[in-house]
Amino acid sequence: MRIHEIIREKRKEQGLTQEQAAGRLGISASAFNKWERGMTCPDIMILPALARLLEVDLNTLLSFEEDLTDQEIGVWCSQISDCIMKEGFSAGYTAAMEKIRRFPNSGMLLYTMAATLEGGLTMFADGAGDEGERQRYLDEIEGLYERAARGKNEAARMQAVSMLASKLMNRGEYEEAREKLELLPERNFPDKNQLLARLYFRQGNYAEAARLTENKILAAANDIYSSLFMLMDIALEEERISDAEYFAGKMVQTVNVFEMWDYSACAAEFTLAVKKQDKEEVMRVLKKMFPALEKKWKPCDSLLYSHISEKEGGERRQEFGRRFLKNLAAELQEDKDMEFIKEDEAFQKFLKRYKGEE
């Protein structure tokens, strides 16, 4: 909404005529009329008085809190990702903060930029300076999540709160994490898309009805998979290996039935194999898992998700995938849980291949 539209809308909300509003500001009705028609703009010196008259703050009056479209935010995040990949993390961070300075109150921009920067910092840590500099970036990114969690955009706020709660849990700050989680609604109207799909169906817009329904199926499948993974983790912590094997099997079945990413099935099998310290099984799964990460997964290739359009940026995602594989290989080399297999010649040869050492 532009400033002339905001002036007109807020004046009417106050029950004022143009003449009354102009009189209180000490200007002519003709000048005020030109503002509302978008022919001229208020002088900067009169903006504070105008904001008080309309009972809004300057951010609202100047549209600084105007919601950005998902498309705008998506394009900017793609640009930031490209910048990080080509010019280094520091350059991408600077570009992201410049966008945030332009739209400081857009909760979705804050959240999405924070997530983009965090992912970039993980993938391209070598361009983020020393450990102290990297920690400074992490702290500032967390600050962006905090700002999004205090914002007016509910979707961004809930996602930011969830992210902050996860970070607190990872740091062992469980009470603070619980307080964050209590801010999340128990039911955030999960059936909205189902109702929209029914509406589109009755309007004859079958493609959109199918797209919403397919997204709901994919989201539900991911929820089932995540819940089964949690049950497996619990079983492993309690040394109930046979139960963990059962849950891992159910995860593999879920991936197959709902035609999910092959990597998801491998992740379940790998976690179980590492816990059991089964060298042969670890190698068997690794030989499937890394190629699965390299393979581009497109939900729309499945009839089950045929109306879910493929997102742009495939080449960029593939480059990120290659970087991720290299980092994952390095992490496995240092992971204490992998001590039982680190001296294995086949394991070392496998890691060297993906670390680019051969």
Secondary structure in CASP SS format (residue, H / E / C, confidence):
PFRMAT SS
TARGET T0000
AUTHOR 0000-0000-0000
METHOD secondary structure of the structure
MODEL  1
M C 1.00
R C 1.00
I H 1.00
H H 1.00
E H 1.00
I H 1.00
I H 1.00
R H 1.00
E H 1.00
K H 1.00
R H 1.00
K H 1.00
E H 1.00
Q C 1.00
G C 1.00
L C 1.00
T C 1.00
Q H 1.00
E H 1.00
Q H 1.00
A H 1.00
A H 1.00
G H 1.00
R H 1.00
L H 1.00
G C 1.00
I C 1.00
S C 1.00
A H 1.00
S H 1.00
A H 1.00
F H 1.00
N H 1.00
K H 1.00
W H 1.00
E H 1.00
R C 1.00
G C 1.00
M C 1.00
T C 1.00
C C 1.00
P C 1.00
D C 1.00
I H 1.00
M H 1.00
I H 1.00
L H 1.00
P H 1.00
A H 1.00
L H 1.00
A H 1.00
R H 1.00
L H 1.00
L H 1.00
E C 1.00
V C 1.00
D C 1.00
L H 1.00
N H 1.00
T H 1.00
L H 1.00
L C 1.00
S C 1.00
F C 1.00
E C 1.00
E C 1.00
D C 1.00
L C 1.00
T C 1.00
D H 1.00
Q H 1.00
E H 1.00
I H 1.00
G H 1.00
V H 1.00
W H 1.00
C H 1.00
S H 1.00
Q H 1.00
I H 1.00
S H 1.00
D H 1.00
C H 1.00
I H 1.00
M H 1.00
K H 1.00
E H 1.00
G C 1.00
F H 1.00
S H 1.00
A H 1.00
G H 1.00
Y H 1.00
T H 1.00
A H 1.00
A H 1.00
M H 1.00
E H 1.00
K H 1.00
I H 1.00
R H 1.00
R H 1.00
F C 1.00
P C 1.00
N C 1.00
S C 1.00
G H 1.00
M H 1.00
L H 1.00
L H 1.00
Y H 1.00
T H 1.00
M H 1.00
A H 1.00
A H 1.00
T H 1.00
L H 1.00
E H 1.00
G H 1.00
G H 1.00
L H 1.00
T H 1.00
M H 1.00
F C 1.00
A H 1.00
D H 1.00
G H 1.00
A C 1.00
G C 1.00
D C 1.00
E H 1.00
G H 1.00
E H 1.00
R H 1.00
Q H 1.00
R H 1.00
Y H 1.00
L H 1.00
D H 1.00
E H 1.00
I H 1.00
E H 1.00
G H 1.00
L H 1.00
Y H 1.00
E H 1.00
R H 1.00
A H 1.00
A H 1.00
R C 1.00
G C 1.00
K C 1.00
N C 1.00
E H 1.00
A H 1.00
A H 1.00
R H 1.00
M H 1.00
Q H 1.00
A H 1.00
V H 1.00
S H 1.00
M H 1.00
L H 1.00
A H 1.00
S H 1.00
K H 1.00
L H 1.00
M H 1.00
N H 1.00
R C 1.00
G C 1.00
E C 1.00
Y H 1.00
E H 1.00
E H 1.00
A H 1.00
R H 1.00
E H 1.00
K H 1.00
L H 1.00
E C 1.00
L C 1.00
L C 1.00
P C 1.00
E C 1.00
R C 1.00
N C 1.00
F C 1.00
P C 1.00
D C 1.00
K H 1.00
N H 1.00
Q H 1.00
L H 1.00
L H 1.00
A H 1.00
R H 1.00
L H 1.00
Y H 1.00
F H 1.00
R H 1.00
Q C 1.00
G C 1.00
N C 1.00
Y H 1.00
A H 1.00
E H 1.00
A H 1.00
A H 1.00
R H 1.00
L H 1.00
T H 1.00
E H 1.00
N H 1.00
K H 1.00
I H 1.00
L H 1.00
A H 1.00
A H 1.00
A H 1.00
N H 1.00
D H 1.00
I H 1.00
Y H 1.00
S H 1.00
S H 1.00
L H 1.00
F H 1.00
M H 1.00
L H 1.00
M H 1.00
D H 1.00
I H 1.00
A H 1.00
L H 1.00
E H 1.00
E C 1.00
E C 1.00
R C 1.00
I H 1.00
S H 1.00
D H 1.00
A H 1.00
E H 1.00
Y H 1.00
F H 1.00
A H 1.00
G H 1.00
K H 1.00
M H 1.00
V H 1.00
Q H 1.00
T H 1.00
V H 1.00
N H 1.00
V H 1.00
F C 1.00
E C 1.00
M C 1.00
W C 1.00
D H 1.00
Y H 1.00
S H 1.00
A H 1.00
C H 1.00
A H 1.00
A H 1.00
E H 1.00
F H 1.00
T H 1.00
L H 1.00
A H 1.00
V H 1.00
K H 1.00
K H 1.00
Q C 1.00
D C 1.00
K H 1.00
E H 1.00
E H 1.00
V H 1.00
M H 1.00
R H 1.00
V H 1.00
L H 1.00
K H 1.00
K H 1.00
M H 1.00
F H 1.00
P H 1.00
A H 1.00
L H 1.00
E H 1.00
K C 1.00
K C 1.00
W C 1.00
K C 1.00
P H 1.00
C H 1.00
D H 1.00
S C 1.00
L H 1.00
L H 1.00
Y H 1.00
S C 1.00
H C 1.00
I C 1.00
S C 1.00
E C 1.00
K C 1.00
E C 1.00
G C 1.00
G H 1.00
E H 1.00
R H 1.00
R H 1.00
Q H 1.00
E H 1.00
F H 1.00
G H 1.00
R H 1.00
R H 1.00
F H 1.00
L H 1.00
K H 1.00
N H 1.00
L H 1.00
A H 1.00
A H 1.00
E H 1.00
L H 1.00
Q H 1.00
E H 1.00
D C 1.00
K H 1.00
D H 1.00
M H 1.00
E H 1.00
F H 1.00
I H 1.00
K C 1.00
E C 1.00
D C 1.00
E H 1.00
A H 1.00
F H 1.00
Q H 1.00
K H 1.00
F H 1.00
L H 1.00
K H 1.00
R H 1.00
Y H 1.00
K H 1.00
G C 1.00
E C 1.00
E C 1.00
END
